[in-house]
Amino acid sequence: MKDVKIESPEFKRIMKNLHLENLSLNKGLQEKVLETINADKPITPSVIKDLLSRG
């Protein structure tokens, strides 16, 4: 899988979907999300909760 970047269409789609749900991620949390996605780790509820608690 190719690396996802902030300017990639995939990440822009995620941010747009969050915006439609009246949610947003600050720049620091966006970077952490990208690191997690690009590390090829499975995205589980516990991983998401961990990111949000440290965000």
PQR file with spaces between the fields and no chain letter, atoms N, CA, C, O and H, PARSE charges and radii, in Angstrom:
ATOM       1  N    MET     1       0.835   -1.179    0.000 -0.4000 1.5000
ATOM       2  CA   MET     1       0.000    0.000    0.000 -0.0000 2.0000
ATOM       3  C    MET     1       0.882    1.246    0.000  0.5500 1.7000
ATOM       4  O    MET     1       1.887    1.311    0.709 -0.5500 1.4000
ATOM       5  N    LYS     2       0.496    2.218   -0.795 -0.4000 1.5000
ATOM       6  CA   LYS     2       1.302    3.443   -0.862 -0.0000 2.0000
ATOM       7  C    LYS     2       1.098    4.284    0.393  0.5500 1.7000
ATOM       8  O    LYS     2       0.059    4.208    1.049 -0.5500 1.4000
ATOM       9  H    LYS     2      -0.320    2.166   -1.371  0.4000 1.0000
ATOM      10  N    ASP     3       2.105    5.081    0.712 -0.4000 1.5000
ATOM      11  CA   ASP     3       1.999    5.967    1.870 -0.0000 2.0000
ATOM      12  C    ASP     3       0.950    7.041    1.628  0.5500 1.7000
ATOM      13  O    ASP     3       0.860    7.611    0.540 -0.5500 1.4000
ATOM      14  H    ASP     3       2.949    5.143    0.179  0.4000 1.0000
ATOM      15  N    VAL     4       0.170    7.304    2.649 -0.4000 1.5000
ATOM      16  CA   VAL     4      -0.840    8.360    2.596 -0.0000 2.0000
ATOM      17  C    VAL     4      -0.203    9.629    3.152  0.5500 1.7000
ATOM      18  O    VAL     4       0.484    9.596    4.173 -0.5500 1.4000
ATOM      19  H    VAL     4       0.243    6.842    3.532  0.4000 1.0000
ATOM      20  N    LYS     5      -0.436   10.732    2.479 -0.4000 1.5000
ATOM      21  CA   LYS     5       0.090   12.030    2.910 -0.0000 2.0000
ATOM      22  C    LYS     5      -1.074   12.982    3.112  0.5500 1.7000
ATOM      23  O    LYS     5      -2.189   12.713    2.665 -0.5500 1.4000
ATOM      24  H    LYS     5      -0.994   10.759    1.650  0.4000 1.0000
ATOM      25  N    ILE     6      -0.816   14.093    3.784 -0.4000 1.5000
ATOM      26  CA   ILE     6      -1.870   15.070    4.044 -0.0000 2.0000
ATOM      27  C    ILE     6      -2.487   15.560    2.739  0.5500 1.7000
ATOM      28  O    ILE     6      -3.693   15.804    2.684 -0.5500 1.4000
ATOM      29  H    ILE     6       0.090   14.311    4.147  0.4000 1.0000
ATOM      30  N    GLU     7      -1.692   15.707    1.702 -0.4000 1.5000
ATOM      31  CA   GLU     7      -2.221   16.225    0.442 -0.0000 2.0000
ATOM      32  C    GLU     7      -2.792   15.144   -0.474  0.5500 1.7000
ATOM      33  O    GLU     7      -3.255   15.454   -1.571 -0.5500 1.4000
ATOM      34  H    GLU     7      -0.713   15.509    1.747  0.4000 1.0000
ATOM      35  N    SER     8      -2.769   13.886   -0.045 -0.4000 1.5000
ATOM      36  CA   SER     8      -3.291   12.813   -0.885 -0.0000 2.0000
ATOM      37  C    SER     8      -4.822   12.852   -0.939  0.5500 1.7000
ATOM      38  O    SER     8      -5.468   13.266    0.024 -0.5500 1.4000
ATOM      39  H    SER     8      -2.393   13.633    0.847  0.4000 1.0000
ATOM      40  N    PRO     9      -5.394   12.423   -2.057 -0.5600 1.5000
ATOM      41  CA   PRO     9      -6.857   12.425   -2.195  0.2800 2.0000
ATOM      42  C    PRO     9      -7.556   11.584   -1.127  0.5500 1.7000
ATOM      43  O    PRO     9      -8.651   11.924   -0.679 -0.5500 1.4000
ATOM      44  N    GLU    10      -6.916   10.483   -0.722 -0.4000 1.5000
ATOM      45  CA   GLU    10      -7.522    9.618    0.293 -0.0000 2.0000
ATOM      46  C    GLU    10      -7.677   10.348    1.629  0.5500 1.7000
ATOM      47  O    GLU    10      -8.719   10.263    2.279 -0.5500 1.4000
ATOM      48  H    GLU    10      -6.027   10.207   -1.086  0.4000 1.0000
ATOM      49  N    PHE    11      -6.631   11.059    2.023 -0.4000 1.5000
ATOM      50  CA   PHE    11      -6.688   11.760    3.306 -0.0000 2.0000
ATOM      51  C    PHE    11      -7.643   12.950    3.225  0.5500 1.7000
ATOM      52  O    PHE    11      -8.351   13.249    4.186 -0.5500 1.4000
ATOM      53  H    PHE    11      -5.785   11.128    1.495  0.4000 1.0000
ATOM      54  N    LYS    12      -7.659   13.617    2.091 -0.4000 1.5000
ATOM      55  CA   LYS    12      -8.602   14.728    1.912 -0.0000 2.0000
ATOM      56  C    LYS    12     -10.043   14.236    2.009  0.5500 1.7000
ATOM      57  O    LYS    12     -10.901   14.932    2.551 -0.5500 1.4000
ATOM      58  H    LYS    12      -7.084   13.374    1.310  0.4000 1.0000
ATOM      59  N    ARG    13     -10.309   13.047    1.489 -0.4000 1.5000
ATOM      60  CA   ARG    13     -11.647   12.461    1.573 -0.0000 2.0000
ATOM      61  C    ARG    13     -12.015   12.170    3.025  0.5500 1.7000
ATOM      62  O    ARG    13     -13.151   12.408    3.437 -0.5500 1.4000
ATOM      63  H    ARG    13      -9.612   12.482    1.048  0.4000 1.0000
ATOM      64  N    ILE    14     -11.072   11.663    3.794 -0.4000 1.5000
ATOM      65  CA   ILE    14     -11.311   11.405    5.219 -0.0000 2.0000
ATOM      66  C    ILE    14     -11.648   12.703    5.940  0.5500 1.7000
ATOM      67  O    ILE    14     -12.605   12.762    6.713 -0.5500 1.4000
ATOM      68  H    ILE    14     -10.149   11.470    3.460  0.4000 1.0000
ATOM      69  N    MET    15     -10.853   13.748    5.683 -0.4000 1.5000
ATOM      70  CA   MET    15     -11.086   15.031    6.342 -0.0000 2.0000
ATOM      71  C    MET    15     -12.427   15.640    5.932  0.5500 1.7000
ATOM      72  O    MET    15     -13.109   16.245    6.759 -0.5500 1.4000
ATOM      73  H    MET    15     -10.075   13.699    5.056  0.4000 1.0000
ATOM      74  N    LYS    16     -12.803   15.488    4.681 -0.4000 1.5000
ATOM      75  CA   LYS    16     -14.092   16.000    4.223 -0.0000 2.0000
ATOM      76  C    LYS    16     -15.234   15.256    4.914  0.5500 1.7000
ATOM      77  O    LYS    16     -16.213   15.869    5.340 -0.5500 1.4000
ATOM      78  H    LYS    16     -12.248   14.997    4.010  0.4000 1.0000
ATOM      79  N    ASN    17     -15.105   13.933    5.023 -0.4000 1.5000
ATOM      80  CA   ASN    17     -16.139   13.145    5.706 -0.0000 2.0000
ATOM      81  C    ASN    17     -16.260   13.546    7.168  0.5500 1.7000
ATOM      82  O    ASN    17     -17.369   13.640    7.694 -0.5500 1.4000
ATOM      83  H    ASN    17     -14.310   13.434    4.677  0.4000 1.0000
ATOM      84  N    LEU    18     -15.130   13.784    7.830 -0.4000 1.5000
ATOM      85  CA   LEU    18     -15.169   14.248    9.214 -0.0000 2.0000
ATOM      86  C    LEU    18     -15.860   15.607    9.312  0.5500 1.7000
ATOM      87  O    LEU    18     -16.650   15.847   10.225 -0.5500 1.4000
ATOM      88  H    LEU    18     -14.229   13.708    7.403  0.4000 1.0000
ATOM      89  N    HIS    19     -15.556   16.480    8.373 -0.4000 1.5000
ATOM      90  CA   HIS    19     -16.173   17.812    8.355 -0.0000 2.0000
ATOM      91  C    HIS    19     -17.698   17.707    8.188  0.5500 1.7000
ATOM      92  O    HIS    19     -18.449   18.445    8.826 -0.5500 1.4000
ATOM      93  H    HIS    19     -14.915   16.284    7.631  0.4000 1.0000
ATOM      94  N    LEU    20     -18.139   16.798    7.338 -0.4000 1.5000
ATOM      95  CA   LEU    20     -19.575   16.602    7.138 -0.0000 2.0000
ATOM      96  C    LEU    20     -20.260   16.123    8.416  0.5500 1.7000
ATOM      97  O    LEU    20     -21.452   16.360    8.610 -0.5500 1.4000
ATOM      98  H    LEU    20     -17.529   16.199    6.820  0.4000 1.0000
ATOM      99  N    GLU    21     -19.515   15.457    9.276 -0.4000 1.5000
ATOM     100  CA   GLU    21     -20.042   14.984   10.559 -0.0000 2.0000
ATOM     101  C    GLU    21     -19.773   15.986   11.681  0.5500 1.7000
ATOM     102  O    GLU    21     -19.958   15.673   12.857 -0.5500 1.4000
ATOM     103  H    GLU    21     -18.547   15.265    9.119  0.4000 1.0000
ATOM     104  N    ASN    22     -19.335   17.194   11.312 -0.4000 1.5000
ATOM     105  CA   ASN    22     -19.003   18.254   12.273 -0.0000 2.0000
ATOM     106  C    ASN    22     -17.882   17.847   13.223  0.5500 1.7000
ATOM     107  O    ASN    22     -17.901   18.174   14.409 -0.5500 1.4000
ATOM     108  H    ASN    22     -19.184   17.449   10.357  0.4000 1.0000
ATOM     109  N    LEU    23     -16.910   17.131   12.680 -0.4000 1.5000
ATOM     110  CA   LEU    23     -15.733   16.707   13.442 -0.0000 2.0000
ATOM     111  C    LEU    23     -14.487   17.250   12.749  0.5500 1.7000
ATOM     112  O    LEU    23     -14.495   17.508   11.545 -0.5500 1.4000
ATOM     113  H    LEU    23     -16.894   16.866   11.716  0.4000 1.0000
ATOM     114  N    SER    24     -13.437   17.418   13.510 -0.4000 1.5000
ATOM     115  CA   SER    24     -12.177   17.866   12.916 -0.0000 2.0000
ATOM     116  C    SER    24     -11.011   17.295   13.708  0.5500 1.7000
ATOM     117  O    SER    24     -11.162   16.879   14.857 -0.5500 1.4000
ATOM     118  H    SER    24     -13.430   17.208   14.488  0.4000 1.0000
ATOM     119  N    LEU    25      -9.846   17.285   13.073 -0.4000 1.5000
ATOM     120  CA   LEU    25      -8.609   16.839   13.709 -0.0000 2.0000
ATOM     121  C    LEU    25      -7.608   17.972   13.631  0.5500 1.7000
ATOM     122  O    LEU    25      -7.424   18.576   12.575 -0.5500 1.4000
ATOM     123  H    LEU    25      -9.722   17.624   12.140  0.4000 1.0000
ATOM     124  N    ASN    26      -6.956   18.264   14.759 -0.4000 1.5000
ATOM     125  CA   ASN    26      -5.918   19.288   14.695 -0.0000 2.0000
ATOM     126  C    ASN    26      -4.710   18.735   13.946  0.5500 1.7000
ATOM     127  O    ASN    26      -4.613   17.529   13.718 -0.5500 1.4000
ATOM     128  H    ASN    26      -7.105   17.774   15.618  0.4000 1.0000
ATOM     129  N    LYS    27      -3.804   19.607   13.571 -0.4000 1.5000
ATOM     130  CA   LYS    27      -2.656   19.224   12.744 -0.0000 2.0000
ATOM     131  C    LYS    27      -1.818   18.116   13.397  0.5500 1.7000
ATOM     132  O    LYS    27      -1.366   17.194   12.719 -0.5500 1.4000
ATOM     133  H    LYS    27      -3.883   20.587   13.756  0.4000 1.0000
ATOM     134  N    GLY    28      -1.616   18.212   14.714 -0.4000 1.5000
ATOM     135  CA   GLY    28      -0.830   17.196   15.412 -0.0000 2.0000
ATOM     136  C    GLY    28      -1.477   15.824   15.351  0.5500 1.7000
ATOM     137  O    GLY    28      -0.801   14.818   15.138 -0.5500 1.4000
ATOM     138  H    GLY    28      -1.984   18.961   15.265  0.4000 1.0000
ATOM     139  N    LEU    29      -2.779   15.787   15.539 -0.4000 1.5000
ATOM     140  CA   LEU    29      -3.496   14.513   15.487 -0.0000 2.0000
ATOM     141  C    LEU    29      -3.535   13.968   14.060  0.5500 1.7000
ATOM     142  O    LEU    29      -3.483   12.755   13.856 -0.5500 1.4000
ATOM     143  H    LEU    29      -3.329   16.605   15.712  0.4000 1.0000
ATOM     144  N    GLN    30      -3.625   14.862   13.072 -0.4000 1.5000
ATOM     145  CA   GLN    30      -3.569   14.417   11.676 -0.0000 2.0000
ATOM     146  C    GLN    30      -2.252   13.705   11.401  0.5500 1.7000
ATOM     147  O    GLN    30      -2.233   12.668   10.737 -0.5500 1.4000
ATOM     148  H    GLN    30      -3.667   15.847   13.238  0.4000 1.0000
ATOM     149  N    GLU    31      -1.143   14.257   11.909 -0.4000 1.5000
ATOM     150  CA   GLU    31       0.164   13.630   11.716 -0.0000 2.0000
ATOM     151  C    GLU    31       0.233   12.254   12.380  0.5500 1.7000
ATOM     152  O    GLU    31       0.773   11.309   11.805 -0.5500 1.4000
ATOM     153  H    GLU    31      -1.158   15.099   12.448  0.4000 1.0000
ATOM     154  N    LYS    32      -0.319   12.146   13.601 -0.4000 1.5000
ATOM     155  CA   LYS    32      -0.324   10.857   14.302 -0.0000 2.0000
ATOM     156  C    LYS    32      -1.152    9.831   13.553  0.5500 1.7000
ATOM     157  O    LYS    32      -0.773    8.662   13.477 -0.5500 1.4000
ATOM     158  H    LYS    32      -0.758   12.914   14.069  0.4000 1.0000
ATOM     159  N    VAL    33      -2.287   10.259   12.995 -0.4000 1.5000
ATOM     160  CA   VAL    33      -3.132    9.358   12.220 -0.0000 2.0000
ATOM     161  C    VAL    33      -2.376    8.862   10.991  0.5500 1.7000
ATOM     162  O    VAL    33      -2.399    7.671   10.678 -0.5500 1.4000
ATOM     163  H    VAL    33      -2.595   11.209   13.057  0.4000 1.0000
ATOM     164  N    LEU    34      -1.712    9.773   10.303 -0.4000 1.5000
ATOM     165  CA   LEU    34      -0.940    9.379    9.121 -0.0000 2.0000
ATOM     166  C    LEU    34       0.177    8.399    9.477  0.5500 1.7000
ATOM     167  O    LEU    34       0.412    7.435    8.748 -0.5500 1.4000
ATOM     168  H    LEU    34      -1.694   10.740   10.557  0.4000 1.0000
ATOM     169  N    GLU    35       0.862    8.641   10.588 -0.4000 1.5000
ATOM     170  CA   GLU    35       1.921    7.721   11.021 -0.0000 2.0000
ATOM     171  C    GLU    35       1.350    6.328   11.268  0.5500 1.7000
ATOM     172  O    GLU    35       1.952    5.327   10.878 -0.5500 1.4000
ATOM     173  H    GLU    35       0.671    9.425   11.180  0.4000 1.0000
ATOM     174  N    THR    36       0.202    6.267   11.908 -0.4000 1.5000
ATOM     175  CA   THR    36      -0.435    4.975   12.211 -0.0000 2.0000
ATOM     176  C    THR    36      -0.857    4.271   10.932  0.5500 1.7000
ATOM     177  O    THR    36      -0.624    3.073   10.768 -0.5500 1.4000
ATOM     178  H    THR    36      -0.287    7.080   12.224  0.4000 1.0000
ATOM     179  N    ILE    37      -1.481    5.021   10.024 -0.4000 1.5000
ATOM     180  CA   ILE    37      -1.920    4.427    8.752 -0.0000 2.0000
ATOM     181  C    ILE    37      -0.727    3.910    7.964  0.5500 1.7000
ATOM     182  O    ILE    37      -0.766    2.801    7.430 -0.5500 1.4000
ATOM     183  H    ILE    37      -1.670    5.994   10.157  0.4000 1.0000
ATOM     184  N    ASN    38       0.327    4.701    7.890 -0.4000 1.5000
ATOM     185  CA   ASN    38       1.495    4.331    7.087 -0.0000 2.0000
ATOM     186  C    ASN    38       2.362    3.268    7.748  0.5500 1.7000
ATOM     187  O    ASN    38       3.252    2.714    7.103 -0.5500 1.4000
ATOM     188  H    ASN    38       0.358    5.602    8.324  0.4000 1.0000
ATOM     189  N    ALA    39       2.121    2.973    9.014 -0.4000 1.5000
ATOM     190  CA   ALA    39       2.889    1.925    9.700 -0.0000 2.0000
ATOM     191  C    ALA    39       2.317    0.538    9.414  0.5500 1.7000
ATOM     192  O    ALA    39       2.826   -0.465    9.916 -0.5500 1.4000
ATOM     193  H    ALA    39       1.398    3.423    9.539  0.4000 1.0000
ATOM     194  N    ASP    40       1.262    0.485    8.609 -0.4000 1.5000
ATOM     195  CA   ASP    40       0.602   -0.786    8.257 -0.0000 2.0000
ATOM     196  C    ASP    40       0.094   -1.542    9.476  0.5500 1.7000
ATOM     197  O    ASP    40       0.039   -2.772    9.476 -0.5500 1.4000
ATOM     198  H    ASP    40       0.849    1.300    8.201  0.4000 1.0000
ATOM     199  N    LYS    41      -0.276   -0.797   10.517 -0.4000 1.5000
ATOM     200  CA   LYS    41      -0.891   -1.417   11.686 -0.0000 2.0000
ATOM     201  C    LYS    41      -2.383   -1.564   11.419  0.5500 1.7000
ATOM     202  O    LYS    41      -2.973   -0.735   10.726 -0.5500 1.4000
ATOM     203  H    LYS    41      -0.231    0.202   10.517  0.4000 1.0000
ATOM     204  N    PRO    42      -2.991   -2.603   11.960 -0.5600 1.5000
ATOM     205  CA   PRO    42      -4.447   -2.691   11.817  0.2800 2.0000
ATOM     206  C    PRO    42      -5.107   -1.562   12.619  0.5500 1.7000
ATOM     207  O    PRO    42      -4.709   -1.284   13.750 -0.5500 1.4000
ATOM     208  N    ILE    43      -6.102   -0.926   12.034 -0.4000 1.5000
ATOM     209  CA   ILE    43      -6.815    0.161   12.700 -0.0000 2.0000
ATOM     210  C    ILE    43      -7.974   -0.464   13.466  0.5500 1.7000
ATOM     211  O    ILE    43      -8.955   -0.925   12.882 -0.5500 1.4000
ATOM     212  H    ILE    43      -6.425   -1.153   11.115  0.4000 1.0000
ATOM     213  N    THR    44      -7.836   -0.468   14.778 -0.4000 1.5000
ATOM     214  CA   THR    44      -8.843   -1.064   15.656 -0.0000 2.0000
ATOM     215  C    THR    44      -9.406    0.010   16.577  0.5500 1.7000
ATOM     216  O    THR    44      -8.818    1.084   16.707 -0.5500 1.4000
ATOM     217  H    THR    44      -7.039   -0.094   15.252  0.4000 1.0000
ATOM     218  N    PRO    45     -10.528   -0.266   17.210 -0.5600 1.5000
ATOM     219  CA   PRO    45     -11.066    0.708   18.166  0.2800 2.0000
ATOM     220  C    PRO    45     -10.060    1.096   19.246  0.5500 1.7000
ATOM     221  O    PRO    45     -10.012    2.257   19.651 -0.5500 1.4000
ATOM     222  N    SER    46      -9.258    0.146   19.717 -0.4000 1.5000
ATOM     223  CA   SER    46      -8.286    0.470   20.766 -0.0000 2.0000
ATOM     224  C    SER    46      -7.177    1.390   20.241  0.5500 1.7000
ATOM     225  O    SER    46      -6.696    2.255   20.973 -0.5500 1.4000
ATOM     226  H    SER    46      -9.297   -0.798   19.388  0.4000 1.0000
ATOM     227  N    VAL    47      -6.772    1.211   18.987 -0.4000 1.5000
ATOM     228  CA   VAL    47      -5.764    2.091   18.393 -0.0000 2.0000
ATOM     229  C    VAL    47      -6.329    3.507   18.273  0.5500 1.7000
ATOM     230  O    VAL    47      -5.636    4.481   18.566 -0.5500 1.4000
ATOM     231  H    VAL    47      -7.163    0.508   18.392  0.4000 1.0000
ATOM     232  N    ILE    48      -7.580    3.619   17.844 -0.4000 1.5000
ATOM     233  CA   ILE    48      -8.219    4.933   17.711 -0.0000 2.0000
ATOM     234  C    ILE    48      -8.350    5.602   19.076  0.5500 1.7000
ATOM     235  O    ILE    48      -8.050    6.788   19.215 -0.5500 1.4000
ATOM     236  H    ILE    48      -8.144    2.828   17.606  0.4000 1.0000
ATOM     237  N    LYS    49      -8.792    4.858   20.079 -0.4000 1.5000
ATOM     238  CA   LYS    49      -8.924    5.416   21.431 -0.0000 2.0000
ATOM     239  C    LYS    49      -7.569    5.880   21.959  0.5500 1.7000
ATOM     240  O    LYS    49      -7.477    6.928   22.598 -0.5500 1.4000
ATOM     241  H    LYS    49      -9.036    3.894   19.966  0.4000 1.0000
ATOM     242  N    ASP    50      -6.523    5.106   21.694 -0.4000 1.5000
ATOM     243  CA   ASP    50      -5.186    5.482   22.134 -0.0000 2.0000
ATOM     244  C    ASP    50      -4.735    6.779   21.469  0.5500 1.7000
ATOM     245  O    ASP    50      -4.193    7.660   22.137 -0.5500 1.4000
ATOM     246  H    ASP    50      -6.598    4.255   21.175  0.4000 1.0000
ATOM     247  N    LEU    51      -4.954    6.905   20.162 -0.4000 1.5000
ATOM     248  CA   LEU    51      -4.599    8.140   19.453 -0.0000 2.0000
ATOM     249  C    LEU    51      -5.352    9.336   20.019  0.5500 1.7000
ATOM     250  O    LEU    51      -4.768   10.400   20.223 -0.5500 1.4000
ATOM     251  H    LEU    51      -5.395    6.189   19.620  0.4000 1.0000
ATOM     252  N    LEU    52      -6.639    9.167   20.271 -0.4000 1.5000
ATOM     253  CA   LEU    52      -7.441   10.273   20.795 -0.0000 2.0000
ATOM     254  C    LEU    52      -7.039   10.657   22.212  0.5500 1.7000
ATOM     255  O    LEU    52      -7.072   11.835   22.568 -0.5500 1.4000
ATOM     256  H    LEU    52      -7.114    8.302   20.105  0.4000 1.0000
ATOM     257  N    SER    53      -6.660    9.679   23.022 -0.4000 1.5000
ATOM     258  CA   SER    53      -6.270    9.991   24.400 -0.0000 2.0000
ATOM     259  C    SER    53      -4.925   10.718   24.449  0.5500 1.7000
ATOM     260  O    SER    53      -4.681   11.511   25.358 -0.5500 1.4000
ATOM     261  H    SER    53      -6.633    8.722   22.734  0.4000 1.0000
ATOM     262  N    ARG    54      -4.048   10.448   23.470 -0.4000 1.5000
ATOM     263  CA   ARG    54      -2.751   11.120   23.425 -0.0000 2.0000
ATOM     264  C    ARG    54      -2.789   12.397   22.598  0.5500 1.7000
ATOM     265  O    ARG    54      -1.848   13.190   22.638 -0.5500 1.4000
ATOM     266  H    ARG    54      -4.246    9.804   22.731  0.4000 1.0000
ATOM     267  N    GLY    55      -3.889   12.605   21.833 -0.4000 1.5000
ATOM     268  CA   GLY    55      -3.999   13.730   20.912 -0.0000 2.0000
ATOM     269  C    GLY    55      -4.162   15.017   21.612  0.5500 1.7000
ATOM     270  O    GLY    55      -4.268   16.061   20.969 -0.5500 1.4000
ATOM     271  H    GLY    55      -4.652   11.961   21.800  0.4000 1.0000
